[in-house]
Structure formats: structure tokens, C-alpha cells
Amino acid sequence: MATRIGVDIGGTFTDLVYYDEETGETGEGKVPTVPHAPDEGVVAAISQHVPQSVIERAEYFLHGTTVGLNALLERRGAKVGLITTEGFRDVLEIRRGDRAEMYNLFWRQPEPLVPRHRRLEAIERIKADGTVHKPLDEASVHAALEVLQAERVDSIAVCLISAYANPAHELRIAEILAEAGFTGGVSLSHRISGEYREYERTSTTVIDAFVRARMSHYLKRLDGRLRDLGFKGTSLITRSGGGSMTFAEAEDRPFETIMSGPVAGAQGASEIAQRLGIEALVTADVGGTSFDTALIVGGKPQVLYEGEIEGMPIQTPWVDVRSIGSGGGSIAHIDVGGLMKVGPRSAGAVPGPAAYGKGGTEPAMTDAAAFLGMLGPGRLASGITLDIAKAKTALAPVAASIGQEVEATAVGVLRIASAAMANAMREVSVEQGLDPRGMVLLPFGGAGPLMATLLADELQMKRIVVPPLAGNFSAWGLLGADMVQSAARTRIMDLDDAAIAMVNKTLDDLFAGIAQRSEHLTEAAERSVRLDLRYKGQEHWLSIELPLEEGRIGLGAASVREAFSAEYRRSFGGTMDEAVEIVSIRATLRQGLPRREQAAVAAVGAGAEETFSAYSFDKKGRVPFRVVPRAAIAAPVNGPAVITESTTTLYLDAAWTADVGKQGELVLTRSEAN
């Protein structure tokens, strides 16, 4: 075990959880996010909620942030130039040659991060087998650099054809840039991605160059402020593919942190599933601006090996978290057709929902919930007390536009929001061939427990598990983020015993390269290997994890094919009588952090039960709800009830019962009669 602090930055609130090794206690805190300076929220959360003695002896600070993601979404990053192989200048615009929305006549592809006049060509060519077809013409590189320097670019992305097979020309270009006095950032594609597919690799390299400076400045500034607070340990940030990396490693590979924020909740859900023996669960992380959902099967999140942001692919491990613009701050409005919609526009942290009394006047989902009494008396984290009158005033214009009473309008807002969230959950589960009706729902985030029973009813789910520290669960998930580094290399070859020997040789190189870029990964780090396999003639592949013997694949080609066939049959319902080929080799090193116990926050000032009038979706009207502090629950609680804790509120409708589980979680079950 080790004392550690986790801080997750959301669109509305910045959440904190710390674990104190000496006392075994867990503490939490929630402060408003500072959108223009997110590190301000981090410092405020630590200063207000972590004792100085804990800060000074903490061994790890773990962080989840959307700084890199926001840089992409807002197009606020470095001014990037691109040097690529002659003839491939327009890869970023040609893309895959298809349409993302086939039947949308008005669809337009996103503008590339690098406009055409800053995309320059180097005369060279390397074949897919790594042999040099055309030597590098250094004069063409100098000519490209001259143009880019005149454009005053901040960073240069270098992505040459087949550099994954032979990086010699990219390395020489980097030397030329340094010799010519270029002092900006340089991103080389073979260091970013060792995989084929030129568009995807070029996109990933450009994204790295685009966010590198912003991420580096943010991490350096945050680390300095942590030191000023007295923190002396190691600073870590979560990776898009799960696990964590040091701030220094993140500065070198910022593209791996694009989905740093949403991944923490999936990590925590995996740990909960393992502890409680839950085979399949789906998460519902409802924050202030967005809704995130992920599928956890066998105690592990589903990991993809290519992500996408705003139509731009990124070749990196990527926990399959689906996000939509639906959260507590999502604004209810009337569209051009006269129908009521909820989101994706959000009230955010400033000014926030009208009921927060911070200047917001538009009706947010939180306003609808407050008016219906779903939040009980309305005493929230960060000292917020809901103003129900302002919530009603904000909802009134929307109600008038659709010819409904305010209460019916508020009910509609919650119904619309829950339907959108349920659709996202169907996508992430049904796409994997799993029926959500037989799964467990794990709600968390500031508004996750508020929406839990509505979501379960939408999906006909019978069991909900609300974890301890549910309001700050993503921050709790950060505390268990092991240090992880991975690498991949494309090597297309027929699957036979000679190929397995070549794979093992490549693995030695991959693991050595990973170890060189991370000083924190020791000999004790756990190795894992996956092979991307497909039938010959196919375009797409399946990734298969294989057992290792002394760090190498011990299975023969026949056994590897059997493992591939079993996964292919599970995914597609049958197999093919075709030869199998290896596409890519994936290596991962995982350095486990010391384990920490699950501990609930001490029941301080739990208070007595109250009774409050609120709307029941099951009864279709207002009925008396018990208001029960979570810390005071010692026996099953039958709905209708509102269960309160410091950073979230659980809405328990009439058809549901809540009981305390073996590790402090609340287990909600639906009556069979309903």
C-alpha cells in the first residue's frame, strides 16, 4: 500500500480522492472546474480537502484530464508543419476515400490539422519490407524546412511511407532539422506508431505534434504547483488505453493521453467487477457536461487499438468509452421543428444550471431533477444549495413552447436524457453481442446515481451496483492505475512456426524499447503480448492475447491458430477454411502500484432521515420520499427514497430496493412485480 492522491477534471467539477496508508482512510472532495486554467481546480481541490501531512508523505499523484482532448476539440494547439514522402502530401485530406455519414448529403469531412500549404514533401521511398527504394534527397528536406520556417511553425510532424519498417530516413530528417537550427517540437511517426496504414499513422503523428506543447506546458506547470504544495512523490497521468504514465513520459508521448479523463472510471469499474465477481457490467458515468459508458467483461474493459476524435484517427490503445453530450448541465431547448431536445450544449461550470444560483438562466437537466425533488432538499457538494424557484423559472419558457405544465416538461427532460444515455449503453453492449438486460449497471459521477433507476428501467435491467465514493468514482479509479507502457510493430507474414520465431525476436526489441523510455518500469513489470491476426485476403483483424513463457510466446503456430479460430467464432459465429496471417505484434509492460483497500468515507454528521415530496416515475406522480443518508443505512431501504452522500445523490424509485453489499457498495434490485 502507499499513500496517494487522485484528481479527475470534469467539465463542471474537479473530483478528488486520497488514500492515507497510515490510517487506512479514504477522503474525497469536489470543487468547481476552472475551464481556462484547469490546474487551478486541481490545486484548490488538494488545498481544501487533503491534510498537509498526507500531501507531504504521498508517494503518488494520479491525474485524469481532458487538456489534450480539449485542444483537439477546440483546435487550440501548436501551428504544425508536415514533412512526408513525395506524392503523399494529401493523405490527410484523401483520408480513407469514404464518407463517414454515407446518406448525409450535407456531411463535410473535418478540416485537417495541417493545411495544404504547410504539408511539404521529401524525395525518398522505403518499401514495406524496409528496403530503400529511393534514397533520401536531403536538398528536398532543406527546401521543405525553409518553407515551414517562413510559416513560423511551432512543431513539425515527420511521417514517411513505411517508416515503421525502416526509420532511417525519418531519423536523418530529424538530424537535418536540428543541424539547421529548428528549435520547435519534432514528432517522428516511427516513434509514435510502429503500425502500417499511412493515413492513420500520419493523423496520429500530426495530433502528437499538435497537442505536444500544450500538454507539456500544462504538466510542467501542474507538477511545479504540486511541489509548491509540498508533494514529493511521483506524478502520473492516465493513458487512453488504461494504466498510467509519468508526467515526463506523457510529455514525450502526449497522444497517449487524449482520453485520459474518461478512462479512469472504466479502470475503477474493472476493479469493482473483479472484487465483487461480476462477469459483465456496463458503466454510466454522468457528469456535468457529458455521459460516458463502457463495457466491462471478465473484470476488464474493452480495449481498441485505434481511437477517433472529431473524425481524426489515433493509432494507440484506447479503452472503448462511448461519450455523448448529455449530463447534469445539458440544456433543454426547442429545435426548429418544435420538438424538445436535451443537450449537447451544456451550462458547464460557469454559469452552471439555473438552480445553482450562479447566473445561469437556461434550463439544465439538473434544474428539471431539482424541480421534481429528485435531489431531495438540494444540499450539494461545494456548498451549493439548489434554488428550486430559479429552476422553475428557467423551465417555464420551454414548457410554454410545447404547451405543457412545468412538471410535465421536467419529466420529459429526464425521459429524453435517459433515453439518449440508454442508447449509448446499447451501442457499447449490443455491438459486443451482449444483452444489457442480463448485465449489472454501475452508475457513478455527480449525476450517475441520480439517473440509475431511470436508465435501468430503459434497459430492463434488474440489478444496479452503486460503488462507494460514487460521486468521485473516477478519481477513486485513478488510485489503482498501474504504470503501463506499450508498443506495436506491423509485420505481415503467414502464421507458421518460423513466423512465431520472428515474432519472438521482434518482441525482444519491443520490450527493450519500452524499457528504455520508462525509468519506472523494473524487471518485476508484467509482460503481456497480443497478435493481430486475420484470414488471408481480409482487410480487418482480431487481436488475440497469448500466454507467455519467460517473456516469449511458447505456443506453436497450430495452437495460435486455434486461439484465433475460437475468438473468430465467438465474434462472428463461424470460421473460415483459409490460411491465417499475422498483421501486427503488440507488447505491454505493466508495473503494478501497491494495492490499496476499498474504504468508505467516515460517516460524519450523517443526520436523521427526512421526508420530502418528489416525483415518482413508477407511480407517475408526486409521492412522499424518504431522504436517507447513505452512511446511516444498516438495513434494506425500499423506494421511494432519496439516498444522499457528500458528492452525489441516489434517486431510488418506488419499484427498487437498496441494500449494503459486502464491500460498502449499494446493491439495488428491482421488484419482480414491476
HELIX and SHEET records of a PDB file:
HELIX    1   1 PRO A   38  HIS A   49  1                                  12    
HELIX    2   2 GLN A   52  ARG A   57  1                                   6    
HELIX    3   3 VAL A   67  GLU A   74  1                                   8    
HELIX    4   4 VAL A   91  ILE A   94  1                                   4    
HELIX    5   5 ARG A  116  ARG A  118  5                                   3    
HELIX    6   6 GLU A  138  ALA A  150  1                                  13    
HELIX    7   7 ALA A  168  GLU A  179  1                                  12    
HELIX    8   8 SER A  189  ILE A  192  1                                   4    
HELIX    9   9 GLU A  198  LEU A  229  1                                  32    
HELIX   10  10 PHE A  247  ASP A  252  1                                   6    
HELIX   11  11 PRO A  254  THR A  257  5                                   4    
HELIX   12  12 SER A  260  LEU A  276  1                                  17    
HELIX   13  13 ALA A  354  TYR A  356  5                                   3    
HELIX   14  14 MET A  365  PHE A  371  1                                   7    
HELIX   15  15 ALA A  381  GLY A  383  5                                   3    
HELIX   16  16 ILE A  388  ILE A  402  1                                  15    
HELIX   17  17 VAL A  406  VAL A  430  1                                  25    
HELIX   18  18 PRO A  436  GLY A  438  5                                   3    
HELIX   19  19 GLY A  448  LEU A  459  1                                  12    
HELIX   20  20 ALA A  470  ASN A  472  5                                   3    
HELIX   21  21 PHE A  473  LEU A  478  1                                   6    
HELIX   22  22 ASP A  497  ARG A  517  1                                  21    
HELIX   23  23 ALA A  557  PHE A  572  1                                  16    
HELIX   24  24 ARG A  630  ALA A  632  5                                   3    
SHEET    1   A 6 GLU A  25  PRO A  32  0                                        
SHEET    2   A 6 PHE A  13  ASP A  20 -1                                        
SHEET    3   A 6 ARG A   4  ILE A   9 -1                                        
SHEET    4   A 6 TYR A  60  GLY A  64  1                                        
SHEET    5   A 6 THR A 234  THR A 238  1                                        
SHEET    6   A 6 SER A 244  THR A 246 -1                                        
SHEET    1   B 4 ARG A 119  ALA A 122  0                                        
SHEET    2   B 4 VAL A  80  THR A  85  1                                        
SHEET    3   B 4 SER A 155  CYS A 159  1                                        
SHEET    4   B 4 GLY A 185  LEU A 188  1                                        
SHEET    1   C 2 ARG A 125  ILE A 126  0                                        
SHEET    2   C 2 VAL A 132  LYS A 134 -1                                        
SHEET    1   D 4 LYS A 300  PRO A 301  0                                        
SHEET    2   D 4 PHE A 291  VAL A 297 -1                                        
SHEET    3   D 4 ALA A 280  VAL A 286 -1                                        
SHEET    4   D 4 VAL A 440  PHE A 444  1                                        
SHEET    1   E 3 LYS A 300  PRO A 301  0                                        
SHEET    2   E 3 PHE A 291  VAL A 297 -1                                        
SHEET    3   E 3 VAL A 321  ILE A 324 -1                                        
SHEET    1   F 2 VAL A 303  LEU A 304  0                                        
SHEET    2   F 2 TRP A 318  VAL A 319 -1                                        
SHEET    1   G 2 GLY A 307  ILE A 309  0                                        
SHEET    2   G 2 MET A 312  ILE A 314 -1                                        
SHEET    1   H 2 SER A 330  ILE A 334  0                                        
SHEET    2   H 2 MET A 340  SER A 346 -1                                        
SHEET    1   I 4 ARG A 463  VAL A 466  0                                        
SHEET    2   I 4 LEU A 666  ARG A 670 -1                                        
SHEET    3   I 4 TRP A 656  VAL A 660 -1                                        
SHEET    4   I 4 VAL A 637  ASN A 638 -1                                        
SHEET    1   J 4 MET A 483  ASP A 494  0                                        
SHEET    2   J 4 VAL A 580  GLN A 591 -1                                        
SHEET    3   J 4 GLU A 526  TYR A 535 -1                                        
SHEET    4   J 4 LEU A 542  LEU A 546 -1                                        
SHEET    1   K 2 LEU A 548  GLU A 549  0                                        
SHEET    2   K 2 ARG A 552  ILE A 553 -1                                        
SHEET    1   L 4 GLU A 610  SER A 616  0                                        
SHEET    2   L 4 GLY A 621  PRO A 629 -1                                        
SHEET    3   L 4 ALA A 641  THR A 644  1                                        
SHEET    4   L 4 THR A 649  LEU A 652 -1                                        
END                                                                             
